[in-house]
Every structure is written in structure tokens, then in C-alpha cells.
Amino acid sequence: MSGPGNKWTPDMLRRFRELHRQKDASFTAIAKTMSEEFKIELTRNACIGKAHRLDLPRRFKPHIVRKATAKVIKEKVIRMKIHHPPPIPPPPPEPRKPEPFTLLITELETGDCRWPSGGPYDRPPFFYCGAPAILGLSWCGKHARKVFTRGVA
């Protein structure tokens, strides 16, 4: 109902309960019927809210799928399945033989020496050594000797 002063009269509540008991009547139909009978503007949501406040039983019907229908649908899905061949794997990567200080940081792989070219105050892009690194370190033997003054390799 529209407007703050409108109240449900006992006649309206009685008629609402009657219409609510009819299983085939939707809340839209109930609102339309009551609006015409009582000469008021009543919405579907107003009827849903009133049914909730009056604690009337819910009117929704759960979606029921019969076993026979489910079986037919399952058979159609099985027939529709198309067997695709397995995907073709990409070709193996070519073995790489980097020249020292020709790799960018994005081109380094696990096990490559990460010794940068240039001095500490030079600006990027830096090139990196790329030689095989010592296991457990980030540098090759030559550059590891520069990092560790007591000699590791």
C-alpha cells in the first residue's frame, strides 16, 4: 500500500488470508485482486511482506526434476560429447649457449650467473654474465671469488 497512513483493515486481512490459501494465486495476482476490491494501490512486495509478518506458510515450489526427465537429459549429454584429440605439446626449447654479458635479467634462467655488468652507480639496463652458477650460489666460480674474498670455488 502506498502512503504512511494506510493500514490493513480486518476485512483486508481476512481476504488476504483467503487468497493466500489458494495455491494457484501468485502474490502479483493477490495484489491486483485486493487493489481492485478495496480500491487501494497494493504491490506484490507489500503482499509478500504482509504474509511474512503474519507468519503465513511460504508459497514457493521447489524445482522438482523427475527421474525420467533427468535420465533423458543425461543420455542427451552423453550423446553430445565429442571426443577431441589430445593437445599437441609445444616443441622442446632449443639449448641455449649464452655469450657472457649478453643476457638481460628477464632472460636469465635458474642456474645462470647473476653478476651484472657495469659499476655500482651505472643505470640499467644491465647485462648479466649468464655462465653456469655454482650449486647453491647466484654466481659462477669467477664471480664468486670476487664476492667471497677467502675463496669458495
C-alpha positions as CSV (number, residue, x, y, z in Angstrom):
1,M,0.0,0.0,0.0
2,S,1.3,3.5,-0.7
3,G,1.4,6.2,1.9
4,P,2.4,6.2,5.5
5,G,-1.1,6.3,7.0
6,N,-2.6,3.2,5.2
7,K,-3.4,0.2,7.5
8,W,-4.7,-3.2,6.8
9,T,-8.3,-3.5,7.9
10,P,-9.7,-6.7,9.4
11,D,-11.6,-7.3,6.2
12,M,-8.5,-6.8,4.1
13,L,-6.6,-9.3,6.3
14,R,-9.4,-11.9,6.1
15,R,-9.5,-11.6,2.3
16,F,-5.7,-11.7,2.1
17,R,-5.6,-15.0,4.0
18,E,-8.3,-16.4,1.7
19,L,-6.4,-15.5,-1.4
20,H,-3.1,-16.8,0.1
21,R,-4.7,-20.2,0.8
22,Q,-5.3,-20.6,-3.0
23,K,-2.2,-22.4,-4.2
24,D,-2.5,-21.2,-7.8
25,A,-2.7,-17.5,-6.9
26,S,0.6,-15.6,-7.1
27,F,1.4,-12.6,-5.0
28,T,1.0,-10.4,-8.1
29,A,-2.5,-11.8,-8.6
30,I,-3.3,-11.3,-4.9
31,A,-2.1,-7.7,-5.0
32,K,-4.1,-7.0,-8.2
33,T,-7.3,-8.6,-6.8
34,M,-7.1,-6.8,-3.5
35,S,-6.3,-3.5,-5.2
36,E,-9.4,-3.8,-7.3
37,E,-11.7,-5.0,-4.4
38,F,-10.5,-2.4,-1.8
39,K,-9.8,0.5,-4.2
40,I,-6.2,0.9,-3.0
41,E,-2.8,0.6,-4.5
42,L,-1.3,-2.6,-3.3
43,T,2.0,-4.1,-4.6
44,R,3.3,-7.6,-4.9
45,N,6.1,-6.8,-2.4
46,A,3.6,-5.4,0.1
47,C,1.7,-8.7,0.0
48,I,4.9,-10.7,0.4
49,G,5.9,-8.6,3.4
50,K,2.4,-9.0,5.0
51,A,2.5,-12.8,4.5
52,H,5.9,-12.8,6.2
53,R,4.7,-10.7,9.1
54,L,1.5,-12.8,9.5
55,D,3.8,-15.9,9.6
56,L,1.8,-17.5,6.7
57,P,3.4,-20.5,5.1
58,R,5.8,-19.9,2.3
59,R,4.4,-20.2,-1.3
60,F,7.4,-21.2,-3.3
61,K,7.6,-24.6,-5.0
62,P,10.9,-26.3,-5.1
63,H,12.2,-27.2,-8.5
64,I,11.5,-30.9,-8.9
65,V,13.2,-32.9,-11.6
66,R,11.7,-36.3,-12.3
67,K,14.0,-39.2,-12.6
68,A,12.8,-40.0,-16.1
69,T,13.5,-36.4,-17.3
70,A,16.9,-36.5,-15.6
71,K,17.7,-39.8,-17.4
72,V,16.7,-38.4,-20.8
73,I,18.8,-35.3,-20.2
74,K,21.8,-37.4,-19.1
75,E,21.5,-39.6,-22.3
76,K,21.4,-36.4,-24.5
77,V,24.5,-35.1,-22.8
78,I,26.4,-38.4,-23.3
79,R,25.4,-38.4,-27.0
80,M,26.5,-34.8,-27.4
81,K,30.0,-35.4,-26.0
82,I,32.6,-35.1,-28.8
83,H,36.0,-36.7,-28.2
84,H,38.7,-34.3,-29.1
85,P,42.3,-35.4,-29.8
86,P,44.8,-34.6,-27.1
87,P,46.5,-31.2,-27.4
88,I,49.8,-31.2,-29.3
89,P,52.7,-30.4,-26.9
90,P,54.9,-27.5,-27.8
91,P,58.3,-28.3,-29.3
92,P,61.1,-28.6,-26.7
93,P,63.2,-25.4,-26.2
94,E,66.4,-25.1,-28.1
95,P,69.5,-25.4,-25.9
96,R,70.9,-22.0,-25.1
97,K,74.6,-21.1,-25.2
98,P,74.8,-17.5,-24.0
99,E,77.7,-15.3,-24.5
100,P,78.9,-13.6,-21.3
101,F,77.2,-10.3,-20.6
102,T,74.6,-10.5,-23.3
103,L,71.6,-11.5,-21.2
104,L,69.0,-9.2,-19.7
105,I,67.6,-10.1,-16.2
106,T,64.4,-11.3,-17.9
107,E,66.4,-13.8,-19.9
108,L,68.2,-15.4,-17.0
109,E,67.2,-19.0,-16.1
110,T,67.7,-21.0,-12.9
111,G,71.4,-21.8,-12.5
112,D,72.7,-18.8,-14.5
113,C,75.3,-16.4,-13.1
114,R,73.7,-13.2,-12.0
115,W,76.8,-11.0,-12.0
116,P,75.8,-7.6,-13.6
117,S,77.9,-5.6,-16.0
118,G,78.8,-2.1,-15.2
119,G,79.6,-0.3,-11.9
120,P,77.5,0.2,-8.8
121,Y,76.3,3.7,-10.0
122,D,75.5,2.8,-13.6
123,R,72.0,2.9,-14.8
124,P,70.0,0.0,-16.2
125,P,69.6,-1.9,-18.5
126,F,72.3,-4.2,-17.2
127,F,73.6,-7.3,-18.9
128,Y,74.4,-10.3,-16.9
129,C,77.1,-13.0,-17.1
130,G,74.8,-16.0,-17.6
131,A,77.6,-18.6,-17.2
132,P,76.7,-21.7,-15.2
133,A,76.5,-20.8,-11.5
134,I,77.9,-22.8,-8.6
135,L,75.3,-25.0,-7.0
136,G,73.6,-23.0,-4.1
137,L,75.1,-19.7,-5.2
138,S,74.0,-17.0,-7.7
139,W,77.4,-16.6,-9.4
140,C,79.8,-18.6,-11.4
141,G,83.2,-19.6,-10.0
142,K,85.0,-16.5,-11.4
143,H,82.4,-14.0,-9.9
144,A,82.0,-16.0,-6.6
145,R,85.8,-15.4,-6.0
146,K,85.1,-11.6,-6.2
147,V,82.2,-11.9,-3.7
148,F,83.9,-14.1,-1.2
149,T,87.4,-12.8,-0.5
150,R,88.5,-16.1,1.2
151,G,87.7,-18.1,-2.0
152,V,84.9,-20.6,-2.3
153,A,85.5,-22.1,-5.7
